[in-house]
């Protein structure tokens, strides 16, 4: 654990500021597209698919939200407050506001360089590394890394938290949670892409709405604490609070770390689901995915943070020393949210959080499998067959394993994986920023002329975007990576 902790700090301490810088860069490059095109974001959510091969923009949004909205929104917020103080909440919002531009950029690239595989729209980080940067060797390395992390590692963090919360709420043994989760995940992913999307469509809106409703109830029951809570968060964020005044640096570092872990803006996670959307212009889905960052961090994460802070259900420890102790002996994470709900609705906290965490984490697990399968499809040029079954078995295996091992170990391994992928992808999208600039300028020009933007890469001088130059071409069962032609 000491070694993992050291590696984790090496990766994340500089990345906290790098992620902010990348988000700010794309905010400036795109003219703050995430703010000035807000009406377009809302309009594009309900757009119809442009062709029959891809999914609707709303379906792609729900699929990416399924991966974004997970344990980071419940347990991750608690750990951010424990390590960074209440001010971490403010910096989570800042990261979301500027990071949504990073999400816009990576989504645009995933749309520009996507391909058809077995009749489906598939794209993501390896696709724009190969066809955009022309670095096939790096694309293969990243595809393997994403497939391994999302297929065989990250789901363990989700199942670990589900098992822990079920144990607290219902006294369910972790081995039983492991069996039930593994079986349910297997049933869903064996049903293929359509079953995965249907599960996300059903669960994501319901779970988010119910969670926000409970937040509103808790705020209403503690209405006199709203202004003091806001003042505490802001003062702590800038090191001006009497108790948390020396934690401004920790607030920034942990606010950024947990925001990135939750909304994964710039990590590349959202590129795979967003590439599945059928749209007439890459910028349209970029706008939809920029909105998903707001939903994940500004709404759902802040709902958790407000519940915790407004009820005083947290401890804060810095460098091994206790700064604030409101819940003696309580471990940071899910237990903070459970305590917050308990304080308002006695005895119901563990039950509600266990149910909410199940839906949040399970939808994340099925979205993670979709990401792993897309990377396998990139490597092989097709889906299905025995390699797909190996991936399915691996995903179910880490689900069972994650439910049974140490929570600290799973969080640490997950953090390291996200950090490494984040560094790689953010450097890649910075290298491809001229493409993002061309796409948003093309979109803005057509919108200013009163047109419904249609994308044609050739007049823009964008090479490798073969999907858009021959959208009616037959579906392929094999990608020819040497000549980048869809056949």
DAZIDA-V658151 format. One record per residue. N is the residue number from 1. RES is the residue in one small letter. SS is DSSP state (a for helix, b for strand, c for the rest). OMEGA is omega in whole degrees, 0 to 359 (none if undefined). BURIAL is + if it has 9 or more other ideal C-beta (glycine too) atoms within 8 Angstrom, else -. Layout:
n=N res=RES ss=SS omega=OMEGA burial=BURIAL
n=N res=RES ss=SS omega=OMEGA burial=BURIAL
//
This chain:
n=1 res=x ss=c omega=179 burial=-
n=2 res=x ss=a omega=179 burial=-
n=3 res=x ss=a omega=179 burial=-
n=4 res=x ss=a omega=180 burial=+
n=5 res=x ss=a omega=179 burial=+
n=6 res=x ss=a omega=178 burial=-
n=7 res=x ss=a omega=180 burial=+
n=8 res=x ss=a omega=181 burial=+
n=9 res=x ss=a omega=178 burial=-
n=10 res=x ss=a omega=183 burial=-
n=11 res=x ss=a omega=192 burial=+
n=12 res=x ss=a omega=183 burial=+
n=13 res=x ss=a omega=176 burial=-
n=14 res=x ss=a omega=183 burial=-
n=15 res=x ss=a omega=179 burial=+
n=16 res=x ss=a omega=181 burial=+
n=17 res=x ss=a omega=179 burial=+
n=18 res=x ss=a omega=179 burial=+
n=19 res=x ss=a omega=176 burial=+
n=20 res=x ss=a omega=182 burial=+
n=21 res=x ss=a omega=179 burial=-
n=22 res=x ss=a omega=178 burial=+
n=23 res=x ss=a omega=179 burial=+
n=24 res=x ss=a omega=179 burial=+
n=25 res=x ss=a omega=181 burial=+
n=26 res=x ss=a omega=173 burial=+
n=27 res=x ss=a omega=179 burial=+
n=28 res=x ss=a omega=182 burial=-
n=29 res=x ss=a omega=184 burial=+
n=30 res=x ss=c omega=182 burial=+
n=31 res=x ss=c omega=181 burial=-
n=32 res=x ss=c omega=184 burial=+
n=33 res=x ss=a omega=183 burial=+
n=34 res=x ss=a omega=178 burial=+
n=35 res=x ss=a omega=186 burial=-
n=36 res=x ss=a omega=180 burial=-
n=37 res=x ss=c omega=180 burial=+
n=38 res=x ss=a omega=177 burial=-
n=39 res=x ss=a omega=178 burial=-
n=40 res=x ss=a omega=178 burial=+
n=41 res=x ss=a omega=183 burial=+
n=42 res=x ss=a omega=181 burial=-
n=43 res=x ss=a omega=184 burial=-
n=44 res=x ss=a omega=181 burial=+
n=45 res=x ss=a omega=185 burial=+
n=46 res=x ss=c omega=180 burial=-
n=47 res=x ss=c omega=178 burial=+
n=48 res=x ss=c omega=177 burial=-
n=49 res=x ss=c omega=184 burial=+
n=50 res=x ss=c omega=175 burial=-
n=51 res=x ss=c omega=186 burial=-
n=52 res=x ss=c omega=184 burial=-
n=53 res=x ss=c omega=183 burial=+
n=54 res=x ss=c omega=178 burial=+
n=55 res=x ss=b omega=179 burial=+
n=56 res=x ss=c omega=178 burial=+
n=57 res=x ss=a omega=179 burial=+
n=58 res=x ss=a omega=179 burial=+
n=59 res=x ss=a omega=178 burial=+
n=60 res=x ss=a omega=177 burial=+
n=61 res=x ss=a omega=181 burial=+
n=62 res=x ss=a omega=178 burial=+
n=63 res=x ss=a omega=179 burial=+
n=64 res=x ss=a omega=175 burial=+
n=65 res=x ss=a omega=177 burial=+
n=66 res=x ss=a omega=179 burial=+
n=67 res=x ss=a omega=182 burial=+
n=68 res=x ss=a omega=185 burial=+
n=69 res=x ss=c omega=182 burial=+
n=70 res=x ss=c omega=183 burial=+
n=71 res=x ss=a omega=177 burial=+
n=72 res=x ss=a omega=181 burial=+
n=73 res=x ss=a omega=180 burial=+
n=74 res=x ss=c omega=182 burial=+
n=75 res=x ss=a omega=183 burial=+
n=76 res=x ss=a omega=178 burial=+
n=77 res=x ss=a omega=178 burial=+
n=78 res=x ss=a omega=180 burial=+
n=79 res=x ss=a omega=177 burial=+
n=80 res=x ss=a omega=179 burial=+
n=81 res=x ss=a omega=181 burial=+
n=82 res=x ss=a omega=184 burial=+
n=83 res=x ss=a omega=184 burial=+
n=84 res=x ss=a omega=182 burial=+
n=85 res=x ss=c omega=180 burial=+
n=86 res=x ss=c omega=181 burial=+
n=87 res=x ss=c omega=178 burial=+
n=88 res=x ss=a omega=180 burial=+
n=89 res=x ss=a omega=180 burial=+
n=90 res=x ss=a omega=183 burial=+
n=91 res=x ss=a omega=173 burial=+
n=92 res=x ss=a omega=178 burial=+
n=93 res=x ss=a omega=179 burial=+
n=94 res=x ss=a omega=179 burial=+
n=95 res=x ss=a omega=180 burial=+
n=96 res=x ss=a omega=183 burial=+
n=97 res=x ss=a omega=179 burial=+
n=98 res=x ss=a omega=180 burial=+
n=99 res=x ss=a omega=177 burial=+
n=100 res=x ss=a omega=175 burial=+
n=101 res=x ss=a omega=175 burial=+
n=102 res=x ss=a omega=178 burial=+
n=103 res=x ss=a omega=176 burial=+
n=104 res=x ss=a omega=184 burial=+
n=105 res=x ss=a omega=183 burial=+
n=106 res=x ss=a omega=177 burial=+
n=107 res=x ss=a omega=177 burial=+
n=108 res=x ss=a omega=181 burial=+
n=109 res=x ss=a omega=179 burial=+
n=110 res=x ss=a omega=177 burial=+
n=111 res=x ss=a omega=182 burial=+
n=112 res=x ss=a omega=189 burial=+
n=113 res=x ss=c omega=180 burial=+
n=114 res=x ss=c omega=179 burial=+
n=115 res=x ss=b omega=170 burial=+
n=116 res=x ss=b omega=175 burial=+
n=117 res=x ss=b omega=180 burial=+
n=118 res=x ss=c omega=175 burial=+
n=119 res=x ss=c omega=179 burial=-
n=120 res=x ss=b omega=174 burial=+
n=121 res=x ss=b omega=178 burial=+
n=122 res=x ss=b omega=179 burial=+
n=123 res=x ss=c omega=181 burial=+
n=124 res=x ss=c omega=188 burial=+
n=125 res=x ss=a omega=183 burial=+
n=126 res=x ss=a omega=181 burial=+
n=127 res=x ss=a omega=182 burial=+
n=128 res=x ss=a omega=172 burial=+
n=129 res=x ss=a omega=180 burial=+
n=130 res=x ss=a omega=187 burial=+
n=131 res=x ss=a omega=178 burial=+
n=132 res=x ss=c omega=180 burial=+
n=133 res=x ss=c omega=182 burial=+
n=134 res=x ss=c omega=178 burial=-
n=135 res=x ss=c omega=184 burial=-
n=136 res=x ss=a omega=182 burial=-
n=137 res=x ss=a omega=179 burial=-
n=138 res=x ss=a omega=179 burial=+
n=139 res=x ss=a omega=180 burial=+
n=140 res=x ss=a omega=179 burial=+
n=141 res=x ss=a omega=181 burial=-
n=142 res=x ss=a omega=178 burial=+
n=143 res=x ss=a omega=178 burial=+
n=144 res=x ss=a omega=181 burial=+
n=145 res=x ss=a omega=179 burial=+
n=146 res=x ss=a omega=181 burial=+
n=147 res=x ss=a omega=180 burial=+
n=148 res=x ss=a omega=183 burial=+
n=149 res=x ss=a omega=184 burial=+
n=150 res=x ss=a omega=179 burial=+
n=151 res=x ss=a omega=190 burial=+
n=152 res=x ss=a omega=183 burial=+
n=153 res=x ss=c omega=193 burial=+
n=154 res=x ss=a omega=180 burial=+
n=155 res=x ss=a omega=178 burial=+
n=156 res=x ss=a omega=177 burial=+
n=157 res=x ss=a omega=181 burial=+
n=158 res=x ss=a omega=182 burial=+
n=159 res=x ss=a omega=178 burial=+
n=160 res=x ss=a omega=181 burial=+
n=161 res=x ss=a omega=176 burial=+
n=162 res=x ss=a omega=182 burial=+
n=163 res=x ss=a omega=180 burial=+
n=164 res=x ss=a omega=182 burial=+
n=165 res=x ss=a omega=177 burial=+
n=166 res=x ss=a omega=178 burial=+
n=167 res=x ss=a omega=181 burial=+
n=168 res=x ss=a omega=187 burial=+
n=169 res=x ss=a omega=189 burial=+
n=170 res=x ss=a omega=184 burial=-
n=171 res=x ss=c omega=182 burial=-
n=172 res=x ss=c omega=178 burial=+
n=173 res=x ss=c omega=182 burial=-
n=174 res=x ss=a omega=180 burial=+
n=175 res=x ss=a omega=179 burial=-
n=176 res=x ss=a omega=176 burial=-
n=177 res=x ss=a omega=180 burial=+
n=178 res=x ss=a omega=181 burial=+
n=179 res=x ss=a omega=183 burial=+
n=180 res=x ss=a omega=180 burial=-
n=181 res=x ss=a omega=181 burial=+
n=182 res=x ss=a omega=179 burial=+
n=183 res=x ss=a omega=181 burial=-
n=184 res=x ss=a omega=177 burial=+
n=185 res=x ss=a omega=180 burial=+
n=186 res=x ss=a omega=179 burial=+
n=187 res=x ss=a omega=184 burial=-
n=188 res=x ss=a omega=187 burial=+
n=189 res=x ss=a omega=177 burial=+
n=190 res=x ss=a omega=178 burial=-
n=191 res=x ss=c omega=176 burial=-
n=192 res=x ss=a omega=186 burial=-
n=193 res=x ss=a omega=183 burial=-
n=194 res=x ss=a omega=178 burial=-
n=195 res=x ss=a omega=177 burial=+
n=196 res=x ss=a omega=181 burial=+
n=197 res=x ss=a omega=179 burial=+
n=198 res=x ss=a omega=178 burial=-
n=199 res=x ss=a omega=179 burial=+
n=200 res=x ss=a omega=179 burial=+
n=201 res=x ss=a omega=183 burial=+
n=202 res=x ss=a omega=190 burial=-
n=203 res=x ss=a omega=189 burial=+
n=204 res=x ss=a omega=182 burial=+
n=205 res=x ss=a omega=182 burial=-
n=206 res=x ss=a omega=184 burial=+
n=207 res=x ss=a omega=180 burial=+
n=208 res=x ss=a omega=181 burial=+
n=209 res=x ss=a omega=180 burial=-
n=210 res=x ss=a omega=181 burial=+
n=211 res=x ss=a omega=180 burial=+
n=212 res=x ss=a omega=178 burial=+
n=213 res=x ss=a omega=179 burial=-
n=214 res=x ss=a omega=177 burial=+
n=215 res=x ss=a omega=180 burial=+
n=216 res=x ss=a omega=179 burial=-
n=217 res=x ss=a omega=182 burial=+
n=218 res=x ss=a omega=176 burial=+
n=219 res=x ss=a omega=180 burial=+
n=220 res=x ss=a omega=180 burial=-
n=221 res=x ss=a omega=179 burial=-
n=222 res=x ss=c omega=188 burial=+
n=223 res=x ss=a omega=181 burial=-
n=224 res=x ss=a omega=181 burial=-
n=225 res=x ss=a omega=184 burial=+
n=226 res=x ss=a omega=181 burial=+
n=227 res=x ss=a omega=176 burial=-
n=228 res=x ss=a omega=178 burial=-
n=229 res=x ss=a omega=178 burial=+
n=230 res=x ss=a omega=180 burial=-
n=231 res=x ss=a omega=180 burial=-
n=232 res=x ss=a omega=181 burial=+
n=233 res=x ss=a omega=182 burial=+
n=234 res=x ss=a omega=180 burial=+
n=235 res=x ss=a omega=180 burial=+
n=236 res=x ss=a omega=182 burial=+
n=237 res=x ss=a omega=183 burial=+
n=238 res=x ss=c omega=174 burial=-
n=239 res=x ss=c omega=183 burial=+
n=240 res=x ss=c omega=180 burial=-
n=241 res=x ss=c omega=183 burial=+
n=242 res=x ss=c omega=183 burial=-
n=243 res=x ss=c omega=187 burial=-
n=244 res=x ss=c omega=185 burial=+
n=245 res=x ss=a omega=182 burial=+
n=246 res=x ss=a omega=187 burial=-
n=247 res=x ss=a omega=182 burial=+
n=248 res=x ss=a omega=179 burial=+
n=249 res=x ss=a omega=178 burial=-
n=250 res=x ss=a omega=179 burial=+
n=251 res=x ss=a omega=179 burial=+
n=252 res=x ss=a omega=184 burial=+
n=253 res=x ss=a omega=183 burial=+
n=254 res=x ss=a omega=175 burial=+
n=255 res=x ss=a omega=179 burial=+
n=256 res=x ss=a omega=183 burial=+
n=257 res=x ss=a omega=182 burial=+
n=258 res=x ss=a omega=176 burial=+
n=259 res=x ss=a omega=179 burial=+
n=260 res=x ss=a omega=178 burial=+
n=261 res=x ss=a omega=183 burial=+
n=262 res=x ss=a omega=186 burial=+
n=263 res=x ss=a omega=177 burial=+
n=264 res=x ss=c omega=175 burial=+
n=265 res=x ss=c omega=181 burial=+
n=266 res=x ss=c omega=180 burial=+
n=267 res=x ss=c omega=178 burial=+
n=268 res=x ss=c omega=183 burial=+
n=269 res=x ss=a omega=183 burial=+
n=270 res=x ss=a omega=184 burial=+
n=271 res=x ss=a omega=185 burial=+
n=272 res=x ss=a omega=177 burial=+
n=273 res=x ss=a omega=182 burial=+
n=274 res=x ss=a omega=178 burial=+
n=275 res=x ss=c omega=181 burial=+
n=276 res=x ss=c omega=183 burial=+
n=277 res=x ss=b omega=175 burial=+
n=278 res=x ss=c omega=183 burial=+
n=279 res=x ss=c omega=183 burial=+
n=280 res=x ss=c omega=181 burial=-
n=281 res=x ss=c omega=182 burial=+
n=282 res=x ss=a omega=182 burial=+
n=283 res=x ss=a omega=180 burial=+
n=284 res=x ss=a omega=179 burial=+
n=285 res=x ss=a omega=174 burial=+
n=286 res=x ss=a omega=178 burial=+
n=287 res=x ss=a omega=179 burial=+
n=288 res=x ss=a omega=182 burial=+
n=289 res=x ss=a omega=173 burial=+
n=290 res=x ss=a omega=178 burial=+
n=291 res=x ss=a omega=181 burial=+
n=292 res=x ss=a omega=178 burial=+
n=293 res=x ss=a omega=176 burial=+
n=294 res=x ss=a omega=183 burial=+
n=295 res=x ss=a omega=184 burial=+
n=296 res=x ss=a omega=191 burial=+
n=297 res=x ss=a omega=183 burial=+
n=298 res=x ss=a omega=181 burial=+
n=299 res=x ss=a omega=189 burial=+
n=300 res=x ss=a omega=179 burial=+
n=301 res=x ss=a omega=180 burial=+
n=302 res=x ss=a omega=175 burial=+
n=303 res=x ss=a omega=177 burial=+
n=304 res=x ss=a omega=182 burial=+
n=305 res=x ss=a omega=179 burial=+
n=306 res=x ss=a omega=178 burial=+
n=307 res=x ss=a omega=183 burial=+
n=308 res=x ss=a omega=185 burial=+
n=309 res=x ss=a omega=185 burial=+
n=310 res=x ss=a omega=178 burial=+
n=311 res=x ss=c omega=181 burial=+
n=312 res=x ss=c omega=185 burial=-
n=313 res=x ss=c omega=181 burial=+
n=314 res=x ss=c omega=169 burial=+
n=315 res=x ss=b omega=176 burial=+
n=316 res=x ss=b omega=180 burial=+
n=317 res=x ss=b omega=178 burial=+
n=318 res=x ss=b omega=180 burial=+
n=319 res=x ss=c omega=177 burial=-
n=320 res=x ss=c omega=180 burial=-
n=321 res=x ss=b omega=181 burial=-
n=322 res=x ss=b omega=178 burial=-
n=323 res=x ss=b omega=177 burial=+
n=324 res=x ss=b omega=181 burial=+
n=325 res=x ss=b omega=178 burial=-
n=326 res=x ss=c omega=181 burial=-
n=327 res=x ss=c omega=183 burial=+
n=328 res=x ss=c omega=176 burial=-
n=329 res=x ss=c omega=182 burial=-
n=330 res=x ss=c omega=181 burial=+
n=331 res=x ss=c omega=181 burial=-
n=332 res=x ss=c omega=177 burial=+
n=333 res=x ss=c omega=184 burial=+
n=334 res=x ss=a omega=185 burial=+
n=335 res=x ss=a omega=178 burial=+
n=336 res=x ss=a omega=180 burial=+
n=337 res=x ss=a omega=178 burial=+
n=338 res=x ss=a omega=179 burial=+
n=339 res=x ss=a omega=180 burial=+
n=340 res=x ss=a omega=180 burial=+
n=341 res=x ss=a omega=178 burial=+
n=342 res=x ss=a omega=183 burial=+
n=343 res=x ss=a omega=180 burial=+
n=344 res=x ss=a omega=181 burial=+
n=345 res=x ss=c omega=190 burial=+
n=346 res=x ss=c omega=174 burial=-
n=347 res=x ss=c omega=185 burial=-
n=348 res=x ss=c omega=185 burial=+
n=349 res=x ss=a omega=182 burial=+
n=350 res=x ss=a omega=182 burial=+
n=351 res=x ss=a omega=182 burial=+
n=352 res=x ss=a omega=182 burial=+
n=353 res=x ss=a omega=179 burial=+
n=354 res=x ss=a omega=179 burial=+
n=355 res=x ss=a omega=180 burial=+
n=356 res=x ss=a omega=181 burial=+
n=357 res=x ss=a omega=177 burial=+
n=358 res=x ss=a omega=182 burial=+
n=359 res=x ss=a omega=180 burial=+
n=360 res=x ss=a omega=186 burial=+
n=361 res=x ss=a omega=182 burial=+
n=362 res=x ss=a omega=178 burial=+
n=363 res=x ss=a omega=176 burial=+
n=364 res=x ss=a omega=181 burial=+
n=365 res=x ss=a omega=180 burial=+
n=366 res=x ss=a omega=176 burial=+
n=367 res=x ss=a omega=177 burial=+
n=368 res=x ss=a omega=179 burial=+
n=369 res=x ss=a omega=178 burial=+
n=370 res=x ss=a omega=179 burial=+
n=371 res=x ss=a omega=180 burial=+
n=372 res=x ss=a omega=181 burial=+
n=373 res=x ss=a omega=178 burial=+
n=374 res=x ss=a omega=178 burial=+
n=375 res=x ss=a omega=174 burial=+
n=376 res=x ss=a omega=177 burial=+
n=377 res=x ss=a omega=176 burial=+
n=378 res=x ss=a omega=183 burial=+
n=379 res=x ss=a omega=185 burial=+
n=380 res=x ss=a omega=184 burial=+
n=381 res=x ss=c omega=179 burial=+
n=382 res=x ss=c omega=176 burial=+
n=383 res=x ss=c omega=179 burial=+
n=384 res=x ss=c omega=180 burial=-
n=385 res=x ss=a omega=184 burial=-
n=386 res=x ss=a omega=177 burial=-
n=387 res=x ss=a omega=178 burial=-
n=388 res=x ss=a omega=179 burial=+
n=389 res=x ss=a omega=175 burial=-
n=390 res=x ss=a omega=179 burial=-
n=391 res=x ss=a omega=179 burial=+
n=392 res=x ss=a omega=180 burial=+
n=393 res=x ss=a omega=178 burial=-
n=394 res=x ss=a omega=179 burial=+
n=395 res=x ss=a omega=178 burial=+
n=396 res=x ss=a omega=179 burial=+
n=397 res=x ss=a omega=180 burial=+
n=398 res=x ss=a omega=176 burial=+
n=399 res=x ss=a omega=178 burial=+
n=400 res=x ss=a omega=182 burial=+
n=401 res=x ss=a omega=182 burial=+
n=402 res=x ss=a omega=181 burial=+
n=403 res=x ss=a omega=189 burial=+
n=404 res=x ss=a omega=186 burial=+
n=405 res=x ss=c omega=181 burial=+
n=406 res=x ss=c omega=178 burial=-
n=407 res=x ss=a omega=181 burial=+
n=408 res=x ss=a omega=181 burial=-
n=409 res=x ss=a omega=181 burial=+
n=410 res=x ss=a omega=178 burial=+
n=411 res=x ss=a omega=183 burial=+
n=412 res=x ss=a omega=179 burial=+
n=413 res=x ss=a omega=178 burial=+
n=414 res=x ss=a omega=179 burial=+
n=415 res=x ss=a omega=181 burial=+
n=416 res=x ss=a omega=179 burial=+
n=417 res=x ss=a omega=179 burial=+
n=418 res=x ss=a omega=182 burial=+
n=419 res=x ss=a omega=180 burial=+
n=420 res=x ss=a omega=178 burial=+
n=421 res=x ss=a omega=180 burial=+
n=422 res=x ss=a omega=178 burial=+
n=423 res=x ss=a omega=183 burial=+
n=424 res=x ss=a omega=185 burial=+
n=425 res=x ss=a omega=181 burial=+
n=426 res=x ss=a omega=175 burial=+
n=427 res=x ss=a omega=180 burial=-
n=428 res=x ss=a omega=183 burial=+
n=429 res=x ss=a omega=173 burial=+
n=430 res=x ss=a omega=179 burial=+
n=431 res=x ss=a omega=181 burial=-
n=432 res=x ss=c omega=182 burial=+
n=433 res=x ss=a omega=175 burial=+
n=434 res=x ss=a omega=178 burial=-
n=435 res=x ss=a omega=178 burial=+
n=436 res=x ss=a omega=180 burial=+
n=437 res=x ss=a omega=179 burial=+
n=438 res=x ss=a omega=183 burial=+
n=439 res=x ss=a omega=182 burial=+
n=440 res=x ss=a omega=177 burial=+
n=441 res=x ss=a omega=178 burial=-
n=442 res=x ss=a omega=178 burial=+
n=443 res=x ss=a omega=181 burial=+
n=444 res=x ss=a omega=181 burial=+
n=445 res=x ss=a omega=181 burial=-
n=446 res=x ss=a omega=178 burial=+
n=447 res=x ss=a omega=179 burial=+
n=448 res=x ss=a omega=177 burial=-
n=449 res=x ss=c omega=178 burial=-
n=450 res=x ss=c omega=182 burial=-
n=451 res=x ss=c omega=170 burial=-
n=452 res=x ss=c omega=189 burial=-
n=453 res=x ss=c omega=175 burial=+
n=454 res=x ss=c omega=188 burial=-
n=455 res=x ss=c omega=173 burial=+
n=456 res=x ss=c omega=186 burial=-
n=457 res=x ss=c omega=188 burial=+
n=458 res=x ss=c omega=178 burial=-
n=459 res=x ss=c omega=181 burial=-
n=460 res=x ss=c omega=180 burial=+
n=461 res=x ss=c omega=180 burial=-
n=462 res=x ss=c omega=180 burial=+
n=463 res=x ss=c omega=177 burial=-
n=464 res=x ss=c omega=181 burial=+
n=465 res=x ss=c omega=188 burial=+
n=466 res=x ss=a omega=179 burial=+
n=467 res=x ss=a omega=187 burial=+
n=468 res=x ss=a omega=179 burial=+
n=469 res=x ss=a omega=178 burial=+
n=470 res=x ss=c omega=186 burial=-
n=471 res=x ss=c omega=183 burial=-
n=472 res=x ss=c omega=182 burial=-
n=473 res=x ss=c omega=179 burial=-
n=474 res=x ss=c omega=178 burial=-
n=475 res=x ss=c omega=182 burial=+
n=476 res=x ss=c omega=171 burial=+
n=477 res=x ss=c omega=180 burial=-
n=478 res=x ss=c omega=176 burial=-
n=479 res=x ss=c omega=174 burial=+
n=480 res=x ss=b omega=185 burial=+
n=481 res=x ss=c omega=182 burial=-
n=482 res=x ss=c omega=181 burial=-
n=483 res=x ss=c omega=177 burial=-
n=484 res=x ss=c omega=180 burial=+
n=485 res=x ss=b omega=176 burial=-
n=486 res=x ss=c omega=184 burial=+
n=487 res=x ss=c omega=none burial=-
//
